[in-house]
Amino acid sequence: MIALLKKTGLLWTMLLAIACGDTAGNPIIGLDGGGGATDAAALADVGGGSDAASGLDGTMAPDAVALEDSGQFPDAAAPSDAGAADTGEVDAGAGDAGAGDAGSAEDAGTPLRLPRLVVSSAQGISIWDRAHQLSADRAADVMLSVGGPAGGVGPLAVGSDRIFAAVNGASGGVVVLEQASTLGGAAAPLMTMAGLQVSKLSVVQDRLYAMSTVAACAGPSCIGLRVFDGAGGLGAGATWRTNLFHMWGQLPSFAVLGPTARVYAGQISGAGLLVYGATSTRTGDQPASFALDPGAYWALGVEGDQLYAGGDAEVGHSGVSIWTGALSASGATAPAVTLRSGFPPGQIFIADLAVRDDVLAVPLRDRNSVLIYEHASQIRADRAPDAVLTNPALSAPTRVLFGAAGRLYVLDDDGVLIFQPGLVGWAFVAEIKTGLTAPRDLALVE
């Protein structure tokens, strides 16, 4: 047989094809779909690091973007425990941010816009598509002038493919925008809950929670957390099922946990951290079931069965208290730990906190910084933060929000700063502020 192949020349043809790489498989290529020269940039972008801008502006091939989005590189997505950058202040300046990212020509023709960064301001609602690719300041992809001239839009919530936005001004109310994942500049807002002055919104398990005050109301239940069922179908005549209140009002924060929708609310003038049990079946005006802790907490967050509360655990000293097994508490319960290291001495305002994928972020408005604690669910004793995020552009941060792969969005007094974790610490990516006047809240459509 070999002699026959040699005679016909077929063997030499086959050998030549193999030598030239002409096989049934594909040649080995880089993550960018081409040669290996650009692999380093693509891999750097998966982990953030100091090259947070490269490869994320639409020039990266789809395979690399898919790898970045899939979270298949957990070590790169989480901050490293090693190195001085993780234990000291991080001030990356503006050097790591690259050119603007308006989306490539290929991206312009695709309906995939997620994740979308939504920011409310005095002008209305601004939306940036593909927030995970933002690497420099640019104009929003969608601008909606809702809220009227009385003061624009305040608190935001996202859920059931809808954006809920509280309208500032005398009449109050909430604007609802449908098809949040794809809506454009011609979207028609639906006004609902007229007469409510809303200070905080959240959507959990298709329920809309609105910390609010009823106009022209008298009595202890005027201020409370109103719960609306079926957030995905709320219309103009929406009414709440239950109102969770305290006779003193002053409830700036809340969090919802568990299948029965247990609600935690911070009352800041002496009542403490309140618990409202089984709110999924409550109706009418309802007082708290019990007080978990006497502290005054301005910010609350939950992940898993852990409750995080930022504020004054003790009079005159601020920090973050953490409860493990929060759902099992049936009365006053001391926190498992209170984080004080890293917080300035005395009282300091903690307007917000965020926890996602076991990373806790706490903005310090009066110190122009954000504290980062990794492995938050494993914290059992007070310790210093793993990183302190600062930047010359960061001014009075009041809101923090995690996206996928650890990307952190920080709302300050004139825009949104983006930070990204990498293999050697956190890197500043960009400040987004074009078109924003007096930004008030932010949310992600994912």
Secondary structure, 3 states (H helix, E strand, C coil): CHHHHHHHCHHHHHHHHHHCCCCCCCCCCCCCCCCHHHHHHHHHHHHCCCCCCCCCCCCCCHHHHHHHHHCCCHHHHCCCCCCHHHCCEECCCCCCCCCCCCCCHHHHCCCCCCCEEEEEECCEEEEECCHHHCCCCCCCCEEECCCCCCCCEEEEEEECCEEEEEECCCCCCEEEEECCCCCCCCCCCEEECCCEEEEEEEEECCEEEEEEEECCCCCCCCEEEEEEECHHHCCCCCCCCEEEECCCCCCCEEEEECCCCEEEEEECCCCEEEEECCCCCCCEEECCCEEEECCEEEEEEEECCEEEEEEEEECCEEEEEEEECHHHCCCCCCCCEEECCCCCCCCCCCCCCEEECCEEEEEEHHHCEEEEECCHHHCCCCCCCCEEECCCCCCCCCEEEECHHHCEEEECCCCEEEEEEECCEEEEEEEECCCCCCCCEEEEEC
